[in-house]
Amino acid sequence: MVDFEEHGHSGRRAPLDIADAALVLCDARGRVESWPEGAERLFGHPASDVVGRAAAALLAPDDADRLPELAAECRAHGGWSGTLTARRKNGAPVDVMVQLARVTDGEGATHWLAVAAEASSLPGWEMSRAVLEKLLMQTPVGMAVVDTDLRFVWSNLALERFGGGRARDRIGRRLAEVQPGLDAEALEEQMRRVLESGEPVLGYEHIGRPQSEPRHERAHAMSFVRLDGFNGRPLGVCYTVIDITERYRNRQRLVLLDRAGTAIGQTLDVLRTAQELADVAVPDLADFVTVDLLDSVIRGGEPLTGPPGDADRVALRRGGQQSSRAGIPEAVVAVGDLASYHSWSPPIRAMADGKSWRVEWLDPHGPEWAADVPGGRRRQLREQGLHTAMVVPIRARGTTMGVTSFFRCAPGEPFGPDDQRLAEEFVARAAVCLDNARRYTRERAAALTLQRSLLPQGVADHSALSLATCYRPADELAGVGGDWFDVIPLSGARLALVVGEVRGHGISAIATMGRLRTAVQTLAALDLRPEELLARLDDLVSRVSEEGGQGTETGATGTSCLYAVYDPVGRCFTMASAGHPPPVIVAPDGTAAYAELPVGPQLGVSGLPFEAVEVAVKEDSVLALYTDGLLAGADREAGQPAKERLLHSLAAPGDSLDALCESVIGALVPRRQHDDVTLLLARTRGLATDRFASWELAADPAVVGRSREMASRQLAEWGLPALTFTTELVVSELVTNAIRYGSGPIRLRLILEHTLICEVCDGSSTSPYLRHPRTTDEGGRGLFLISQFTHRWGTRYTTDGKVIWAEQVLTT
C-alpha cells in the first residue's frame, strides 16, 4: 500500500482499497477530455454529458471556487491531494479523495490528471501499489525513478520503447549503462541540479540516438522532479520522457528554410550564390554538399532546355562545396574546376528529367559516377564514410542550371522523404537566386562589353601631353554606369580632353554615353570653342529628349560634361563645364588647386549659355579631370573632406602619371563603391620655341612669294627639304586666298610636331569650301590641290577671324 496524505482536513490517515478509482483527464482550462467507465460509476454521469464541459460543474459550489487555488498549489509543488465534494447525476453529494497532477503531452500542451475515489468515513485514504503501478504502467509517457546515486529504482513499460532493456533489468544501474549512445552526462547533470535545488526542470530537450533506433537521431522532452520523504529529505528523482522528434524536425526545417532565405542570394555573383547554397545545407541537412552548374550558366548564358547531352561524359563546373569536416576532404575537384560525370549517373539523370534522386544506403562497390577521376567516388565512400545521398536538380523558370548533391557520413541516419522534400524546397529558393545572378552576369557582361567598345582603348602619349587614365566601374549592386572620357587630337598640335557622366546605370546609360561621345567627337572636328561645343551638345540633348520622350533616368537630360582644349604653343587650357566638377591643376612643385571654372547647367536642363575660361599653366603641370564618383566614395570616410583628400592625394609631383592615378584611386575609392569612377590625368609639355615659326603678313599679293621663301628657309633649318615643294604650294594657295577673300591682319605659322602643320590666319569669318573645277576654269583649284597633296586640312574659327590649316606627314 502507498500512503497519500490528505490536505485540508485533520491529517489523519487510514488504509483504504480503491480498486475502482477513476482516472480523469482535463485540458489546461479544466474541461474534461477523458471520462472512463470508472468515473461514470463513481459520479453517475455518462461520458456524453461530461466530456467537453468544465470539471468545476461536477463539484459543490464551495469546492468549485477552490479550483484556481488548487491549480496554483499543484503548479508550485508538483501536485495536490485532498478531499472534494462532487455532485452525482441525481444531485446527491459524494465526497471523493482526489490526487491532482499537471502533465504535458507530446506536443508540449498542458493537461490536468486527476485520480479520484469515493472517500470512506475516515478522513484519510491510500492507494494500493497494484493500482498505482497499473496506472503508471499504462501511461504512454516514459517514466522512471532514480535514487540519490542516480541509479534506477523503478521505470514503467513506456520507457522500454526508448531502448535500454526491460524495466526490471534497469534496477541498480546508471543511465550511461543502459543507454550508452545518449549523452548521459548532460542528463545526469540535470538530475543532480534537481536533487540539490529541489526546483523541477520541465521541458528539457535532448537529442540523441537511443538503443531502440541506433541509426536515427531522436528528440525527447524530459521533465525532472525531486521526490522527498516525510521528513523532507530527498529520496531521488522522477523523470518523464516524451518523444518530440517530429516536432523538433519540423522546427529545424523551418529554421533551415529561414536561414536559406536570408543567407542565399546576398550577391549577384553566380559562384558566390552556389557556395552560399552549399554553406547553408551543412551541417543541419548534410555532412557534404556539392553544387555543380552548367558552364554556360556561370558565364551568364542561357541554360539547357533539354537533356545535357548524349555523350558518355558530361562536364559540369563545380560552383560550390562544403563539408562538416575541415578542409573538405570528401572533394575530388576544386571549386571552379570541371567535374565530369557519366551520362547515366544520378546527377546527369536528375538534370535530364528534372526529378530528384535519393538512396538510403550507397553501395561502396557500385559503379563510378564521376569520370576522369580514377577511384574518386569509391575513395569517398570508403575513406570518408559517405553512406547516403540525394541529388536535387537546380531548376528555375522551366530550365535546369545544374544539380546539388547531398551526402551524409556514418553514423548519420539515411536521408528520408522528409529530407528530400526539405532539400527540394530550399534548392528551389536558391535556384531563383542563381538564375537572377546568371541573368545579371549576362547583362553586366553585355554592358561592360558595350562600354569597353565605346571608350578609348587606352590613351597614347602625345607630344603636347602625357596621359594616364583609370576607369573603375561601380560594384555589382549598382551596375555599370555611363561615365566616359576621351582624348581628341585637334589642329595646331592641340588636344581636347573630355570627361562626362550620364545619369543612371545599365545598357541604356551606356548607349546614351556612346551617342554623346560620338556627338562630341563630331563637334570637336569642327574646331569649336569649348563653350560653343557645349552649347551645341546641349541643343542636341534637348532635341533628342523631346523627340524620344525619354525620362531623365534613361535619357541624356541631366548629363554632365567637361571639355578642355590644351594648346602647347601658348601653354594654356581653354575649358568649359556643363554641370561637371572643376578639374584640379597640380603645379610642377606639387601645389594642387581647383581651377576657377564657372560650372554651367547640366546638358538639356535649362538652355542657358556656357562660359569658357583660359588657364595658363607651366610645363610639367598636371591637369586632373574626374567624375563625381571619385568624391562620392571619399565622402563616406571620416575625417578630411573629400575635396581636400583629392588635393592631398594629387600632390605627388615625383610620381609617374600611372602611379599617381593608382594612388588617387586607392586613397579615395572604397572597396564597395556605388558609382562609376573615372580619372584622367594629363601632364603638360610645352612646344619648344624652335619647333614653330610665325610671320605677320601684309594684305599685298607681293608677300606671297616672300612667304614661300620664308617657309623654305624654315624647312631647311628643320632638315625637311623633301617637304619644300608641297609646303610652298600650300603656303602660296593659303596666303593667296587670305589676301583675295579675307581681311587683315594675316599671319603665317609653321609648327613641327609629329606632323608638319601650316596655318594661315586672317580676320574674316568667311567659310572656305572645296570645289571641283572644270577643265575650262582658270581658278578654284587651290583647296582641291591642298587636299590632294596633304594628309588633312581644315578650318577653325577664333574670336577675331579664322584659321585655315593643312598637315603633312613627316617623311624619313
Buried (B, 14 or more C-beta within 10 A) or exposed (E): EEEBBBEEEEEEBEEBBBEEBBBBBBBEEBBBEBBEEBBBEBBBBEBEBBEEBBBBEBBBEEBBEBBEEBBEBBEEEBBBBBBBBBBEEEEEEBBBBBBBBBBBBBEEEEBBBBBBBBBBEEBBBBBBEEBBEEBBEEBEBBBBBBBBEBBBBBBBBBBBEBBBBEBEEBEEBBBBBBBEBBBBEEBBEBBEBBBEEEEBBBEBEBEBBBBBBEEBBBBBBBBBBBBEEEEEEBBBBBBBBBBBBEBBBEEBBEEBBEBBBEEBBEBBBBBBBBBBBBBBBBBEBBBBBBBBBBEBBBEBBEBBEEBBBEEEBBBBBBBBBBBBBEEBEBBBBEBEEEBBBBBEBBBBBBBBEEEBBBBEEBEBEEEBBBBBBEEBBBBBBEEBBBBBBBBBBBBBEEBBBBBBBBBBBEEBBBBBEEBBEBBBBBBBBBBBBBBBBBBBBBBBBBBEEBBEEBBBEEBEEBBBBBBBBBBBBBBBEBBBBBBBBBBBEBBBBBBBBBBBBBBBBBBBBBBBBBBBBEBBEEBBEEBBBBBBBBBBBBEBBBEBBEEEEBEBEBBBBBBBBBBBBBBBBBBBBBBBBBBBBBBBBBBBEEEBEBBEBEBBBBBBBEEEEBBBBEBEBEEBBBBBBBBBBBBBBBEEEEEEEBBEBBBBBBBBBEBEBBEBBBBBBEBBBEEEBBBBBBBBBBBBBBBEEEBBBEBEBEBEEEBBEBBBEBBBEBBEEBEBEEBBEBBBBBBBBBBBBBBEEBBBBBBBBBBBBEBBBBBBBBBBEEEBEEEEEEEEEEEEBBBBBBEEBBEEBBBBBEEEBBBBBBBBEBEE
